Amino acid sequence: MVFDQVKAIIEDIGIEEEITEASRLYEDLALDSTELALVSTGLAKTFGIFIEGKALRAYSVGQVMEAIALKA
């Protein structure tokens, strides 16, 4: 369920590539700084977790899910 929510946040900004837990936001999905900021905002609204857009460059979808689990 968390994966589906994170995937939806990424898809909502117009990313059409296949998204898996191993997908890296910057390297694999090619999110630019504006898109990373939008994902950061989406995570904050959906999960109440703040991860700075710059920091998200190094994250995979799975790592985002781990951060959400640690906050819960």
All heavy atoms as TSV, in Angstrom:
chain	resi	resn	atom	element	x	y	z
A	1	MET	N	N	0.809	-1.186	0.000
A	1	MET	CA	C	0.000	0.000	0.000
A	1	MET	C	C	0.861	1.261	0.000
A	1	MET	O	O	0.584	2.189	-0.752
A	1	MET	CB	C	-0.934	-0.008	1.206
A	1	MET	CG	C	-1.791	1.202	1.271
A	1	MET	SD	S	-3.207	0.920	2.327
A	1	MET	CE	C	-3.610	2.568	2.701
A	2	VAL	N	N	1.901	1.305	0.821
A	2	VAL	CA	C	2.792	2.468	0.840
A	2	VAL	C	C	3.448	2.624	-0.532
A	2	VAL	O	O	3.531	3.734	-1.066
A	2	VAL	CB	C	3.859	2.353	1.955
A	2	VAL	CG1	C	4.897	3.453	1.841
A	2	VAL	CG2	C	3.195	2.395	3.329
A	3	PHE	N	N	3.865	1.509	-1.128
A	3	PHE	CA	C	4.483	1.572	-2.453
A	3	PHE	C	C	3.524	2.212	-3.452
A	3	PHE	O	O	3.917	3.085	-4.221
A	3	PHE	CB	C	4.899	0.181	-2.941
A	3	PHE	CG	C	5.358	0.189	-4.375
A	3	PHE	CD1	C	6.592	0.712	-4.727
A	3	PHE	CD2	C	4.532	-0.294	-5.385
A	3	PHE	CE1	C	7.006	0.745	-6.052
A	3	PHE	CE2	C	4.937	-0.266	-6.711
A	3	PHE	CZ	C	6.175	0.252	-7.045
A	4	ASP	N	N	2.274	1.790	-3.429
A	4	ASP	CA	C	1.291	2.330	-4.372
A	4	ASP	C	C	1.089	3.829	-4.176
A	4	ASP	O	O	0.932	4.575	-5.148
A	4	ASP	CB	C	-0.051	1.599	-4.236
A	4	ASP	CG	C	0.032	0.151	-4.693
A	4	ASP	OD1	O	0.842	-0.146	-5.601
A	4	ASP	OD2	O	-0.700	-0.686	-4.146
A	5	GLN	N	N	1.115	4.278	-2.927
A	5	GLN	CA	C	0.953	5.707	-2.650
A	5	GLN	C	C	2.166	6.500	-3.122
A	5	GLN	O	O	2.015	7.577	-3.705
A	5	GLN	CB	C	0.711	5.940	-1.154
A	5	GLN	CG	C	-0.634	5.437	-0.682
A	5	GLN	CD	C	-0.779	5.573	0.813
A	5	GLN	OE1	O	-0.059	4.950	1.580
A	5	GLN	NE2	N	-1.726	6.403	1.242
A	6	VAL	N	N	3.367	5.978	-2.868
A	6	VAL	CA	C	4.586	6.657	-3.316
A	6	VAL	C	C	4.615	6.682	-4.844
A	6	VAL	O	O	4.916	7.712	-5.461
A	6	VAL	CB	C	5.852	5.976	-2.741
A	6	VAL	CG1	C	7.112	6.563	-3.360
A	6	VAL	CG2	C	5.892	6.099	-1.226
A	7	LYS	N	N	4.271	5.565	-5.461
A	7	LYS	CA	C	4.224	5.480	-6.924
A	7	LYS	C	C	3.238	6.503	-7.481
A	7	LYS	O	O	3.535	7.186	-8.462
A	7	LYS	CB	C	3.830	4.065	-7.338
A	7	LYS	CG	C	3.814	3.850	-8.826
A	7	LYS	CD	C	3.462	2.401	-9.158
A	7	LYS	CE	C	3.336	2.219	-10.659
A	7	LYS	NZ	N	2.912	0.878	-11.019
A	8	ALA	N	N	2.076	6.637	-6.861
A	8	ALA	CA	C	1.068	7.600	-7.316
A	8	ALA	C	C	1.581	9.027	-7.231
A	8	ALA	O	O	1.331	9.841	-8.133
A	8	ALA	CB	C	-0.213	7.440	-6.508
A	9	ILE	N	N	2.319	9.352	-6.168
A	9	ILE	CA	C	2.894	10.697	-6.026
A	9	ILE	C	C	3.833	10.980	-7.195
A	9	ILE	O	O	3.800	12.057	-7.788
A	9	ILE	CB	C	3.639	10.839	-4.676
A	9	ILE	CG1	C	2.636	10.830	-3.515
A	9	ILE	CG2	C	4.507	12.099	-4.649
A	9	ILE	CD1	C	3.276	10.674	-2.146
A	10	ILE	N	N	4.646	10.001	-7.546
A	10	ILE	CA	C	5.604	10.169	-8.643
A	10	ILE	C	C	4.867	10.249	-9.982
A	10	ILE	O	O	5.179	11.101	-10.821
A	10	ILE	CB	C	6.636	9.025	-8.637
A	10	ILE	CG1	C	7.464	9.081	-7.343
A	10	ILE	CG2	C	7.545	9.103	-9.863
A	10	ILE	CD1	C	8.304	7.852	-7.081
A	11	GLU	N	N	3.890	9.396	-10.187
A	11	GLU	CA	C	3.137	9.411	-11.443
A	11	GLU	C	C	2.340	10.700	-11.606
A	11	GLU	O	O	2.171	11.192	-12.726
A	11	GLU	CB	C	2.201	8.206	-11.518
A	11	GLU	CG	C	2.940	6.893	-11.706
A	11	GLU	CD	C	2.054	5.673	-11.639
A	11	GLU	OE1	O	0.950	5.744	-11.059
A	11	GLU	OE2	O	2.484	4.630	-12.163
A	12	ASP	N	N	1.866	11.257	-10.500
A	12	ASP	CA	C	1.063	12.482	-10.552
A	12	ASP	C	C	1.836	13.683	-11.084
A	12	ASP	O	O	1.226	14.650	-11.546
A	12	ASP	CB	C	0.475	12.814	-9.175
A	12	ASP	CG	C	-0.694	11.921	-8.801
A	12	ASP	OD1	O	-1.211	11.188	-9.676
A	12	ASP	OD2	O	-1.101	11.957	-7.619
A	13	ILE	N	N	3.162	13.627	-11.039
A	13	ILE	CA	C	3.934	14.741	-11.586
A	13	ILE	C	C	4.316	14.494	-13.044
A	13	ILE	O	O	5.062	15.261	-13.628
A	13	ILE	CB	C	5.184	15.062	-10.724
A	13	ILE	CG1	C	6.145	13.884	-10.672
A	13	ILE	CG2	C	4.790	15.506	-9.342
A	13	ILE	CD1	C	7.480	14.211	-10.053
A	14	GLY	N	N	3.786	13.402	-13.621
A	14	GLY	CA	C	3.966	13.165	-15.048
A	14	GLY	C	C	5.045	12.165	-15.424
A	14	GLY	O	O	5.410	12.071	-16.595
A	15	ILE	N	N	5.547	11.418	-14.464
A	15	ILE	CA	C	6.574	10.421	-14.765
A	15	ILE	C	C	5.898	9.174	-15.310
A	15	ILE	O	O	5.010	8.612	-14.676
A	15	ILE	CB	C	7.409	10.086	-13.508
A	15	ILE	CG1	C	8.049	11.360	-12.942
A	15	ILE	CG2	C	8.454	9.017	-13.802
A	15	ILE	CD1	C	8.925	12.117	-13.916
A	16	GLU	N	N	6.334	8.737	-16.486
A	16	GLU	CA	C	5.695	7.602	-17.141
A	16	GLU	C	C	6.565	6.350	-17.159
A	16	GLU	O	O	6.098	5.291	-17.583
A	16	GLU	CB	C	5.289	7.987	-18.562
A	16	GLU	CG	C	4.259	9.114	-18.576
A	16	GLU	CD	C	3.881	9.550	-19.979
A	16	GLU	OE1	O	4.394	8.970	-20.946
A	16	GLU	OE2	O	3.068	10.473	-20.089
A	17	GLU	N	N	7.824	6.448	-16.731
A	17	GLU	CA	C	8.703	5.292	-16.700
A	17	GLU	C	C	8.160	4.262	-15.711
A	17	GLU	O	O	7.408	4.592	-14.794
A	17	GLU	CB	C	10.129	5.688	-16.273
A	17	GLU	CG	C	10.922	6.403	-17.336
A	17	GLU	CD	C	10.640	7.894	-17.355
A	17	GLU	OE1	O	9.797	8.362	-16.565
A	17	GLU	OE2	O	11.244	8.597	-18.169
A	18	GLU	N	N	8.586	3.002	-15.884
A	18	GLU	CA	C	8.192	1.959	-14.930
A	18	GLU	C	C	8.810	2.287	-13.578
A	18	GLU	O	O	10.000	2.584	-13.481
A	18	GLU	CB	C	8.662	0.584	-15.408
A	18	GLU	CG	C	8.274	-0.513	-14.451
A	18	GLU	CD	C	8.776	-1.882	-14.869
A	18	GLU	OE1	O	9.409	-2.009	-15.924
A	18	GLU	OE2	O	8.541	-2.832	-14.110
A	19	ILE	N	N	8.007	2.214	-12.538
A	19	ILE	CA	C	8.463	2.542	-11.186
A	19	ILE	C	C	8.458	1.271	-10.351
A	19	ILE	O	O	7.436	0.602	-10.237
A	19	ILE	CB	C	7.547	3.606	-10.549
A	19	ILE	CG1	C	7.591	4.895	-11.376
A	19	ILE	CG2	C	7.964	3.882	-9.100
A	19	ILE	CD1	C	6.536	5.911	-10.997
A	20	THR	N	N	9.630	0.941	-9.796
A	20	THR	CA	C	9.764	-0.204	-8.905
A	20	THR	C	C	10.403	0.288	-7.609
A	20	THR	O	O	10.850	1.430	-7.529
A	20	THR	CB	C	10.657	-1.295	-9.517
A	20	THR	OG1	O	12.003	-0.792	-9.610
A	20	THR	CG2	C	10.178	-1.714	-10.909
A	21	GLU	N	N	10.495	-0.593	-6.619
A	21	GLU	CA	C	11.153	-0.208	-5.362
A	21	GLU	C	C	12.626	0.126	-5.584
A	21	GLU	O	O	13.210	0.915	-4.855
A	21	GLU	CB	C	11.005	-1.311	-4.320
A	21	GLU	CG	C	9.598	-1.428	-3.782
A	21	GLU	CD	C	9.481	-2.408	-2.632
A	21	GLU	OE1	O	10.464	-2.568	-1.870
A	21	GLU	OE2	O	8.403	-2.995	-2.497
A	22	ALA	N	N	13.224	-0.473	-6.596
A	22	ALA	CA	C	14.645	-0.241	-6.867
A	22	ALA	C	C	14.893	1.019	-7.689
A	22	ALA	O	O	16.034	1.462	-7.812
A	22	ALA	CB	C	15.233	-1.449	-7.594
A	23	SER	N	N	13.849	1.616	-8.242
A	23	SER	CA	C	14.002	2.816	-9.072
A	23	SER	C	C	14.580	3.960	-8.256
A	23	SER	O	O	14.041	4.321	-7.214
A	23	SER	CB	C	12.650	3.259	-9.639
A	23	SER	OG	O	12.086	2.283	-10.463
A	24	ARG	N	N	15.684	4.529	-8.745
A	24	ARG	CA	C	16.273	5.698	-8.096
A	24	ARG	C	C	15.630	6.943	-8.689
A	24	ARG	O	O	15.477	7.045	-9.912
A	24	ARG	CB	C	17.782	5.699	-8.291
A	24	ARG	CG	C	18.435	4.509	-7.555
A	24	ARG	CD	C	19.860	4.353	-7.922
A	24	ARG	NE	N	19.900	3.984	-9.342
A	24	ARG	CZ	C	21.012	3.757	-10.023
A	24	ARG	NH1	N	22.174	3.868	-9.433
A	24	ARG	NH2	N	20.973	3.432	-11.297
A	25	LEU	N	N	15.231	7.842	-7.830
A	25	LEU	CA	C	14.447	8.993	-8.278
A	25	LEU	C	C	15.180	9.856	-9.292
A	25	LEU	O	O	14.605	10.265	-10.296
A	25	LEU	CB	C	14.021	9.837	-7.078
A	25	LEU	CG	C	13.167	9.118	-6.033
A	25	LEU	CD1	C	12.838	10.054	-4.885
A	25	LEU	CD2	C	11.898	8.561	-6.641
A	26	TYR	N	N	16.445	10.129	-9.046
A	26	TYR	CA	C	17.200	11.014	-9.934
A	26	TYR	C	C	17.821	10.250	-11.095
A	26	TYR	O	O	17.657	10.619	-12.255
A	26	TYR	CB	C	18.272	11.755	-9.138
A	26	TYR	CG	C	19.110	12.692	-9.965
A	26	TYR	CD1	C	18.584	13.894	-10.419
A	26	TYR	CD2	C	20.422	12.376	-10.290
A	26	TYR	CE1	C	19.354	14.763	-11.193
A	26	TYR	CE2	C	21.198	13.237	-11.049
A	26	TYR	CZ	C	20.662	14.418	-11.503
A	26	TYR	OH	O	21.427	15.271	-12.256
A	27	GLU	N	N	18.505	9.170	-10.794
A	27	GLU	CA	C	19.266	8.462	-11.819
A	27	GLU	C	C	18.390	7.639	-12.755
A	27	GLU	O	O	18.603	7.640	-13.959
A	27	GLU	CB	C	20.334	7.582	-11.179
A	27	GLU	CG	C	21.419	8.399	-10.507
A	27	GLU	CD	C	22.475	7.539	-9.848
A	27	GLU	OE1	O	22.539	6.335	-10.131
A	27	GLU	OE2	O	23.235	8.090	-9.043
A	28	ASP	N	N	17.414	6.913	-12.213
A	28	ASP	CA	C	16.596	6.031	-13.051
A	28	ASP	C	C	15.357	6.728	-13.610
A	28	ASP	O	O	14.998	6.522	-14.766
A	28	ASP	CB	C	16.156	4.788	-12.263
A	28	ASP	CG	C	17.339	3.947	-11.823
A	28	ASP	OD1	O	18.367	3.925	-12.518
A	28	ASP	OD2	O	17.238	3.306	-10.753
A	29	LEU	N	N	14.703	7.519	-12.787
A	29	LEU	CA	C	13.457	8.170	-13.211
A	29	LEU	C	C	13.691	9.572	-13.761
A	29	LEU	O	O	12.783	10.194	-14.286
A	29	LEU	CB	C	12.463	8.212	-12.043
A	29	LEU	CG	C	12.080	6.846	-11.475
A	29	LEU	CD1	C	11.137	7.006	-10.289
A	29	LEU	CD2	C	11.457	5.958	-12.544
A	30	ALA	N	N	14.933	10.058	-13.631
A	30	ALA	CA	C	15.358	11.347	-14.182
A	30	ALA	C	C	14.527	12.526	-13.682
A	30	ALA	O	O	14.217	13.447	-14.435
A	30	ALA	CB	C	15.365	11.298	-15.712
A	31	LEU	N	N	14.174	12.504	-12.394
A	31	LEU	CA	C	13.451	13.630	-11.817
A	31	LEU	C	C	14.386	14.825	-11.684
A	31	LEU	O	O	15.516	14.678	-11.199
A	31	LEU	CB	C	12.890	13.270	-10.438
A	31	LEU	CG	C	11.505	12.623	-10.412
A	31	LEU	CD1	C	11.507	11.277	-11.111
A	31	LEU	CD2	C	11.019	12.481	-9.003
A	32	ASP	N	N	13.935	15.983	-12.141
A	32	ASP	CA	C	14.743	17.190	-11.987
A	32	ASP	C	C	14.450	17.819	-10.629
A	32	ASP	O	O	13.649	17.304	-9.848
A	32	ASP	CB	C	14.516	18.164	-13.142
A	32	ASP	CG	C	13.089	18.695	-13.227
A	32	ASP	OD1	O	12.378	18.732	-12.197
A	32	ASP	OD2	O	12.682	19.094	-14.335
A	33	SER	N	N	15.088	18.942	-10.335
A	33	SER	CA	C	14.955	19.531	-9.010
A	33	SER	C	C	13.522	19.962	-8.705
A	33	SER	O	O	13.056	19.818	-7.569
A	33	SER	CB	C	15.914	20.718	-8.839
A	33	SER	OG	O	15.645	21.705	-9.814
A	34	THR	N	N	12.811	20.443	-9.698
A	34	THR	CA	C	11.414	20.833	-9.486
A	34	THR	C	C	10.555	19.612	-9.188
A	34	THR	O	O	9.724	19.629	-8.274
A	34	THR	CB	C	10.866	21.580	-10.724
A	34	THR	OG1	O	11.671	22.736	-10.956
A	34	THR	CG2	C	9.422	21.984	-10.535
A	35	GLU	N	N	10.762	18.541	-9.937
A	35	GLU	CA	C	9.999	17.309	-9.716
A	35	GLU	C	C	10.316	16.693	-8.358
A	35	GLU	O	O	9.424	16.195	-7.673
A	35	GLU	CB	C	10.271	16.313	-10.851
A	35	GLU	CG	C	9.709	16.772	-12.179
A	35	GLU	CD	C	10.247	16.011	-13.362
A	35	GLU	OE1	O	11.395	15.511	-13.300
A	35	GLU	OE2	O	9.526	15.915	-14.372
A	36	LEU	N	N	11.582	16.754	-7.946
A	36	LEU	CA	C	11.960	16.246	-6.625
A	36	LEU	C	C	11.276	17.059	-5.528
A	36	LEU	O	O	10.818	16.501	-4.529
A	36	LEU	CB	C	13.480	16.272	-6.448
A	36	LEU	CG	C	14.247	15.236	-7.268
A	36	LEU	CD1	C	15.740	15.556	-7.269
A	36	LEU	CD2	C	14.006	13.828	-6.749
A	37	ALA	N	N	11.171	18.366	-5.726
A	37	ALA	CA	C	10.482	19.214	-4.749
A	37	ALA	C	C	9.003	18.859	-4.683
A	37	ALA	O	O	8.409	18.828	-3.595
A	37	ALA	CB	C	10.670	20.683	-5.104
A	38	LEU	N	N	8.396	18.559	-5.834
A	38	LEU	CA	C	6.989	18.156	-5.861
A	38	LEU	C	C	6.780	16.814	-5.157
A	38	LEU	O	O	5.794	16.625	-4.439
A	38	LEU	CB	C	6.481	18.086	-7.305
A	38	LEU	CG	C	6.347	19.427	-8.023
A	38	LEU	CD1	C	6.054	19.213	-9.501
A	38	LEU	CD2	C	5.269	20.279	-7.375
A	39	VAL	N	N	7.712	15.887	-5.342
A	39	VAL	CA	C	7.635	14.602	-4.635
A	39	VAL	C	C	7.775	14.840	-3.136
A	39	VAL	O	O	7.032	14.272	-2.331
A	39	VAL	CB	C	8.711	13.610	-5.147
A	39	VAL	CG1	C	8.792	12.385	-4.253
A	39	VAL	CG2	C	8.402	13.191	-6.581
A	40	SER	N	N	8.708	15.693	-2.745
A	40	SER	CA	C	8.897	16.022	-1.335
A	40	SER	C	C	7.609	16.570	-0.732
A	40	SER	O	O	7.193	16.164	0.364
A	40	SER	CB	C	10.030	17.047	-1.193
A	40	SER	OG	O	10.183	17.431	0.147
A	41	THR	N	N	6.948	17.468	-1.453
A	41	THR	CA	C	5.686	18.040	-0.988
A	41	THR	C	C	4.602	16.965	-0.891
A	41	THR	O	O	3.845	16.924	0.087
A	41	THR	CB	C	5.233	19.172	-1.934
A	41	THR	OG1	O	6.253	20.173	-1.955
A	41	THR	CG2	C	3.920	19.780	-1.487
A	42	GLY	N	N	4.554	16.093	-1.887
A	42	GLY	CA	C	3.583	15.005	-1.872
A	42	GLY	C	C	3.785	14.064	-0.703
A	42	GLY	O	O	2.818	13.615	-0.068
A	43	LEU	N	N	5.037	13.768	-0.382
A	43	LEU	CA	C	5.339	12.902	0.765
A	43	LEU	C	C	4.923	13.576	2.067
A	43	LEU	O	O	4.384	12.928	2.966
A	43	LEU	CB	C	6.832	12.555	0.800
A	43	LEU	CG	C	7.352	11.678	-0.334
A	43	LEU	CD1	C	8.874	11.597	-0.295
A	43	LEU	CD2	C	6.742	10.288	-0.273
A	44	ALA	N	N	5.165	14.879	2.153
A	44	ALA	CA	C	4.789	15.615	3.362
A	44	ALA	C	C	3.275	15.611	3.550
A	44	ALA	O	O	2.777	15.392	4.659
A	44	ALA	CB	C	5.320	17.042	3.288
A	45	LYS	N	N	2.540	15.845	2.473
A	45	LYS	CA	C	1.079	15.877	2.562
A	45	LYS	C	C	0.486	14.503	2.849
A	45	LYS	O	O	-0.458	14.382	3.620
A	45	LYS	CB	C	0.492	16.414	1.257
A	45	LYS	CG	C	0.674	17.894	1.066
A	45	LYS	CD	C	0.050	18.351	-0.237
A	45	LYS	CE	C	0.249	19.840	-0.433
A	45	LYS	NZ	N	-0.305	20.283	-1.726
A	46	THR	N	N	1.043	13.477	2.224
A	46	THR	CA	C	0.481	12.128	2.344
A	46	THR	C	C	0.909	11.417	3.613
A	46	THR	O	O	0.101	10.746	4.260
A	46	THR	CB	C	0.877	11.282	1.113
A	46	THR	OG1	O	0.455	11.966	-0.070
A	46	THR	CG2	C	0.230	9.907	1.157
A	47	PHE	N	N	2.184	11.553	3.966
A	47	PHE	CA	C	2.739	10.766	5.069
A	47	PHE	C	C	3.213	11.602	6.260
A	47	PHE	O	O	3.634	11.047	7.275
A	47	PHE	CB	C	3.904	9.903	4.573
A	47	PHE	CG	C	3.528	8.931	3.500
A	47	PHE	CD1	C	3.865	9.161	2.176
A	47	PHE	CD2	C	2.830	7.778	3.798
A	47	PHE	CE1	C	3.519	8.263	1.178
A	47	PHE	CE2	C	2.476	6.874	2.822
A	47	PHE	CZ	C	2.819	7.120	1.508
A	48	GLY	N	N	3.217	12.922	6.125
A	48	GLY	CA	C	3.708	13.764	7.207
A	48	GLY	C	C	5.203	13.656	7.411
A	48	GLY	O	O	5.711	13.900	8.497
A	49	ILE	N	N	5.933	13.299	6.343
A	49	ILE	CA	C	7.386	13.170	6.434
A	49	ILE	C	C	8.019	14.177	5.481
A	49	ILE	O	O	7.555	14.354	4.361
A	49	ILE	CB	C	7.840	11.732	6.101
A	49	ILE	CG1	C	9.343	11.581	6.271
A	49	ILE	CG2	C	7.409	11.317	4.710
A	49	ILE	CD1	C	9.845	10.161	6.152
A	50	PHE	N	N	9.050	14.862	5.950
A	50	PHE	CA	C	9.731	15.827	5.102
A	50	PHE	C	C	11.106	15.306	4.751
A	50	PHE	O	O	11.926	15.034	5.627
A	50	PHE	CB	C	9.863	17.194	5.780
A	50	PHE	CG	C	10.603	18.185	4.926
A	50	PHE	CD1	C	9.995	18.746	3.825
A	50	PHE	CD2	C	11.911	18.511	5.215
A	50	PHE	CE1	C	10.687	19.644	3.010
A	50	PHE	CE2	C	12.614	19.404	4.417
A	50	PHE	CZ	C	11.991	19.972	3.310
A	51	ILE	N	N	11.331	15.147	3.461
A	51	ILE	CA	C	12.659	14.818	2.935
A	51	ILE	C	C	12.963	15.903	1.915
A	51	ILE	O	O	12.226	16.077	0.948
A	51	ILE	CB	C	12.698	13.434	2.257
A	51	ILE	CG1	C	12.225	12.334	3.197
A	51	ILE	CG2	C	14.112	13.141	1.748
A	51	ILE	CD1	C	12.046	10.982	2.535
A	52	GLU	N	N	14.006	16.644	2.156
A	52	GLU	CA	C	14.363	17.754	1.267
A	52	GLU	C	C	14.588	17.244	-0.157
A	52	GLU	O	O	15.138	16.155	-0.364
A	52	GLU	CB	C	15.628	18.435	1.793
A	52	GLU	CG	C	15.965	19.704	1.064
A	52	GLU	CD	C	17.154	20.407	1.691
A	52	GLU	OE1	O	17.361	20.299	2.901
A	52	GLU	OE2	O	17.871	21.074	0.934
A	53	GLY	N	N	14.150	18.032	-1.121
A	53	GLY	CA	C	14.296	17.656	-2.526
A	53	GLY	C	C	15.715	17.285	-2.901
A	53	GLY	O	O	15.960	16.319	-3.613
A	54	LYS	N	N	16.695	18.063	-2.396
A	54	LYS	CA	C	18.104	17.760	-2.683
A	54	LYS	C	C	18.489	16.376	-2.177
A	54	LYS	O	O	19.213	15.646	-2.837
A	54	LYS	CB	C	19.014	18.801	-2.030
A	54	LYS	CG	C	19.364	19.965	-2.897
A	54	LYS	CD	C	20.569	20.679	-2.295
A	54	LYS	CE	C	20.201	22.106	-1.968
A	54	LYS	NZ	N	21.303	22.829	-1.370
A	55	ALA	N	N	18.016	16.038	-0.990
A	55	ALA	CA	C	18.334	14.735	-0.410
A	55	ALA	C	C	17.682	13.611	-1.200
A	55	ALA	O	O	18.256	12.519	-1.327
A	55	ALA	CB	C	17.888	14.684	1.051
A	56	LEU	N	N	16.503	13.870	-1.752
A	56	LEU	CA	C	15.795	12.837	-2.511
A	56	LEU	C	C	16.560	12.383	-3.747
A	56	LEU	O	O	16.328	11.293	-4.254
A	56	LEU	CB	C	14.407	13.339	-2.936
A	56	LEU	CG	C	13.309	13.261	-1.889
A	56	LEU	CD1	C	12.037	13.919	-2.414
A	56	LEU	CD2	C	13.027	11.822	-1.490
A	57	ARG	N	N	17.476	13.207	-4.232
A	57	ARG	CA	C	18.281	12.821	-5.416
A	57	ARG	C	C	18.961	11.482	-5.212
A	57	ARG	O	O	19.151	10.729	-6.162
A	57	ARG	CB	C	19.355	13.873	-5.698
A	57	ARG	CG	C	18.851	15.151	-6.285
A	57	ARG	CD	C	19.991	16.140	-6.450
A	57	ARG	NE	N	20.972	15.661	-7.400
A	57	ARG	CZ	C	21.231	16.233	-8.558
A	57	ARG	NH1	N	20.599	17.326	-8.899
A	57	ARG	NH2	N	22.136	15.737	-9.370
A	58	ALA	N	N	19.349	11.178	-3.989
A	58	ALA	CA	C	20.099	9.958	-3.701
A	58	ALA	C	C	19.193	8.771	-3.343
A	58	ALA	O	O	19.684	7.666	-3.167
A	58	ALA	CB	C	21.076	10.208	-2.557
A	59	TYR	N	N	17.888	8.992	-3.243
A	59	TYR	CA	C	16.969	7.957	-2.773
A	59	TYR	C	C	16.421	7.098	-3.902
A	59	TYR	O	O	16.193	7.582	-5.005
A	59	TYR	CB	C	15.764	8.605	-2.073
A	59	TYR	CG	C	15.977	9.001	-0.639
A	59	TYR	CD1	C	16.953	9.918	-0.277
A	59	TYR	CD2	C	15.183	8.479	0.362
A	59	TYR	CE1	C	17.135	10.298	1.038
A	59	TYR	CE2	C	15.353	8.856	1.680
A	59	TYR	CZ	C	16.333	9.768	2.007
A	59	TYR	OH	O	16.500	10.136	3.313
A	60	SER	N	N	16.176	5.829	-3.561
A	60	SER	CA	C	15.369	4.963	-4.418
A	60	SER	C	C	13.956	4.973	-3.840
A	60	SER	O	O	13.740	5.440	-2.715
A	60	SER	CB	C	15.919	3.532	-4.411
A	60	SER	OG	O	15.707	2.936	-3.141
A	61	VAL	N	N	13.013	4.449	-4.588
A	61	VAL	CA	C	11.645	4.361	-4.078
A	61	VAL	C	C	11.624	3.535	-2.787
A	61	VAL	O	O	10.957	3.886	-1.821
A	61	VAL	CB	C	10.697	3.771	-5.148
A	61	VAL	CG1	C	9.312	3.514	-4.587
A	61	VAL	CG2	C	10.616	4.716	-6.354
A	62	GLY	N	N	12.393	2.445	-2.750
A	62	GLY	CA	C	12.468	1.606	-1.556
A	62	GLY	C	C	13.005	2.370	-0.352
A	62	GLY	O	O	12.528	2.196	0.768
A	63	GLN	N	N	13.994	3.234	-0.571
A	63	GLN	CA	C	14.548	4.032	0.524
A	63	GLN	C	C	13.532	5.050	1.028
A	63	GLN	O	O	13.481	5.329	2.223
A	63	GLN	CB	C	15.839	4.713	0.083
A	63	GLN	CG	C	16.984	3.732	-0.085
A	63	GLN	CD	C	18.190	4.371	-0.737
A	63	GLN	OE1	O	18.058	5.099	-1.727
A	63	GLN	NE2	N	19.360	4.085	-0.183
A	64	VAL	N	N	12.720	5.591	0.129
A	64	VAL	CA	C	11.647	6.493	0.546
A	64	VAL	C	C	10.675	5.721	1.432
A	64	VAL	O	O	10.268	6.205	2.498
A	64	VAL	CB	C	10.913	7.097	-0.675
A	64	VAL	CG1	C	9.650	7.836	-0.240
A	64	VAL	CG2	C	11.831	8.023	-1.457
A	65	MET	N	N	10.349	4.505	1.038
A	65	MET	CA	C	9.431	3.666	1.831
A	65	MET	C	C	10.017	3.362	3.205
A	65	MET	O	O	9.307	3.361	4.210
A	65	MET	CB	C	9.107	2.386	1.071
A	65	MET	CG	C	8.278	2.642	-0.183
A	65	MET	SD	S	8.115	1.203	-1.277
A	65	MET	CE	C	7.558	-0.048	-0.158
A	66	GLU	N	N	11.333	3.118	3.271
A	66	GLU	CA	C	11.996	2.863	4.570
A	66	GLU	C	C	11.902	4.099	5.461
A	66	GLU	O	O	11.659	3.975	6.662
A	66	GLU	CB	C	13.456	2.490	4.340
A	66	GLU	CG	C	13.659	1.102	3.772
A	66	GLU	CD	C	15.114	0.826	3.430
A	66	GLU	OE1	O	16.024	1.534	3.926
A	66	GLU	OE2	O	15.349	-0.116	2.664
A	67	ALA	N	N	12.108	5.289	4.885
A	67	ALA	CA	C	12.027	6.523	5.655
A	67	ALA	C	C	10.604	6.704	6.202
A	67	ALA	O	O	10.425	7.137	7.340
A	67	ALA	CB	C	12.431	7.710	4.796
A	68	ILE	N	N	9.611	6.366	5.402
A	68	ILE	CA	C	8.218	6.474	5.844
A	68	ILE	C	C	7.968	5.497	6.989
A	68	ILE	O	O	7.350	5.843	7.996
A	68	ILE	CB	C	7.252	6.199	4.666
A	68	ILE	CG1	C	7.351	7.344	3.649
A	68	ILE	CG2	C	5.819	6.035	5.157
A	68	ILE	CD1	C	6.724	7.024	2.304
A	69	ALA	N	N	8.478	4.276	6.872
A	69	ALA	CA	C	8.304	3.261	7.916
A	69	ALA	C	C	8.977	3.697	9.211
A	69	ALA	O	O	8.427	3.464	10.297
A	69	ALA	CB	C	8.857	1.915	7.449
A	70	LEU	N	N	10.138	4.321	9.130
A	70	LEU	CA	C	10.847	4.780	10.334
A	70	LEU	C	C	10.081	5.883	11.041
A	70	LEU	O	O	10.147	6.008	12.253
A	70	LEU	CB	C	12.246	5.262	9.977
A	70	LEU	CG	C	13.251	4.184	9.591
A	70	LEU	CD1	C	14.558	4.815	9.119
A	70	LEU	CD2	C	13.507	3.256	10.772
A	71	LYS	N	N	9.363	6.695	10.280
A	71	LYS	CA	C	8.599	7.778	10.870
A	71	LYS	C	C	7.337	7.287	11.549
A	71	LYS	O	O	6.887	7.855	12.506
A	71	LYS	CB	C	8.243	8.810	9.788
A	71	LYS	CG	C	7.713	10.090	10.384
A	71	LYS	CD	C	6.468	10.539	9.661
A	71	LYS	CE	C	5.913	11.795	10.276
A	71	LYS	NZ	N	4.740	11.589	11.081
A	72	ALA	N	N	6.794	6.182	11.033
A	72	ALA	CA	C	5.518	5.659	11.550
A	72	ALA	C	C	5.618	5.187	12.991
A	72	ALA	O	O	6.607	4.903	13.542
A	72	ALA	CB	C	5.035	4.511	10.683
